[in-house]
Amino acid sequence: MGRALIESSPVFADSMAECARAIATEADWDLSAVLGEEDMLRRADVVQPALFAVMVSLARLWESYGVTPAAVVGHSLGEYAAACVAGALTVEQAAVAVVRRGRVIADRLSGDHGVLSVPVAAEHVRFDGVEIAAFNGPSATVVAGTNSALERVLEAVPAAKRVPMDYASHTSAVETAEDALLGELAGLSPKGVGIPFYSTVTGGRLDTTALDAHYWYRNLRNPVLFETAGRRLIEDGHTVFIEMSPRPLLAAALHQTAEALDQPVHTVASLRRDDGDMDRFLRSLADAHTHGVTVDWRPALPGGRAVALPTYAFQRKRFWPTARPPRRPGQTHPLLGPAEELAGSPDVVFTSTSPPGPTHGWPTMWCGTRCCCRAPRSWRWRSGPPTRPAATASPNSSWKRRWY
């Protein structure tokens, strides 16, 4: 998780190292050592700080290319990263809080519980022993509960998928850890910031000075109101959403919300599963750029310079060949233009345009080319100004000639 980007991006690597130092003040494991250890990353007290570090470091990488957030929103753990990126919490404060949160979960909540992602509306998910853990979109719901209760959901909704968790966050099961979590996070001192912070606890914009220990308890206990917060963001005019995570998880749900509002949005995944190197990030950067996000390309193109775009048709310069007139199958004459058969007659009419000249001797030669007409009854040609100048005159005032 994030290892390829550490090797290819100094900005990302430096941010991950900063997070590792902050995590090391609370954890008994090293961040850089666990990023490739699948067994370690299955532990809640390890994977949550690791994910936090990746999310914050991705935001720093985007910022190094001139992409700064107009607003931030986080989903569950992601709210810690959002608060850090917005400036409400320092890296040290947020990292320590995440480590302590993960430790409380591992010590007090892990056990015979689990989480399911269910692709149906929340009102259709009603099972004993199961609670709604997240309202992600109109047809994107997350439920949590005991494993036996979740089995009943899987039987009723085969499309539901297990989330690799052994605890029921965002449900009443968290209440047993309330005192422990409040005690661990009592020292947090958030500050106000200028970047709008949209809360998935309240569902709307929130003053970040309210991000105290009680808020973070509700962040773990209450259902995640991602759909409500996403709706508010879209209604407030935000149209491009960049996901800071090792792989996209929320884009589909956000698009559902946008479709319900009949508002177009574009989502950009920073990285993808098994595709997390610098090349992937640069392609994501280009994706954002083509959808109106201002990007500073200098870090990607050292020594490059901006150049003017090529001229366009409305600047009176042509860059395409003139189309040739249509020809009948088998018509190969170099001078005769489009041919039309006369209705009720074996005659064929050839129509062409040519510049005016002092003599018109060459049409006589055409009339001598008997193979150009099918069973002609006569050979005649007529030269003169077009009968309908607006429809037939060329830009250089050429004449139209018809041969019968």
Secondary structure as GFF3:
##gff-version 3
##sequence-region A 1 404
A	DSSP	alpha_helix	3	8	.	.	.	ID=ss1
A	DSSP	alpha_helix	10	24	.	.	.	ID=ss2
A	DSSP	alpha_helix	31	34	.	.	.	ID=ss3
A	DSSP	alpha_helix	38	41	.	.	.	ID=ss4
A	DSSP	alpha_helix	44	64	.	.	.	ID=ss5
A	DSSP	beta_strand	72	73	.	.	.	ID=ss6
A	DSSP	alpha_helix	78	86	.	.	.	ID=ss7
A	DSSP	alpha_helix	91	104	.	.	.	ID=ss8
A	DSSP	pi_helix	105	109	.	.	.	ID=ss9
A	DSSP	beta_strand	113	118	.	.	.	ID=ss10
A	DSSP	three_ten_helix	122	124	.	.	.	ID=ss11
A	DSSP	beta_strand	130	137	.	.	.	ID=ss12
A	DSSP	beta_strand	140	146	.	.	.	ID=ss13
A	DSSP	alpha_helix	147	156	.	.	.	ID=ss14
A	DSSP	beta_strand	161	163	.	.	.	ID=ss15
A	DSSP	three_ten_helix	172	177	.	.	.	ID=ss16
A	DSSP	alpha_helix	178	184	.	.	.	ID=ss17
A	DSSP	beta_strand	197	198	.	.	.	ID=ss18
A	DSSP	three_ten_helix	208	210	.	.	.	ID=ss19
A	DSSP	alpha_helix	213	221	.	.	.	ID=ss20
A	DSSP	alpha_helix	226	235	.	.	.	ID=ss21
A	DSSP	beta_strand	240	243	.	.	.	ID=ss22
A	DSSP	alpha_helix	251	261	.	.	.	ID=ss23
A	DSSP	beta_strand	266	269	.	.	.	ID=ss24
A	DSSP	alpha_helix	278	289	.	.	.	ID=ss25
A	DSSP	three_ten_helix	313	315	.	.	.	ID=ss26
A	DSSP	beta_strand	339	341	.	.	.	ID=ss27
A	DSSP	beta_strand	348	354	.	.	.	ID=ss28
A	DSSP	alpha_helix	362	367	.	.	.	ID=ss29
A	DSSP	three_ten_helix	370	372	.	.	.	ID=ss30
A	DSSP	beta_strand	381	384	.	.	.	ID=ss31
A	DSSP	alpha_helix	389	392	.	.	.	ID=ss32
A	DSSP	beta_strand	399	403	.	.	.	ID=ss33
###
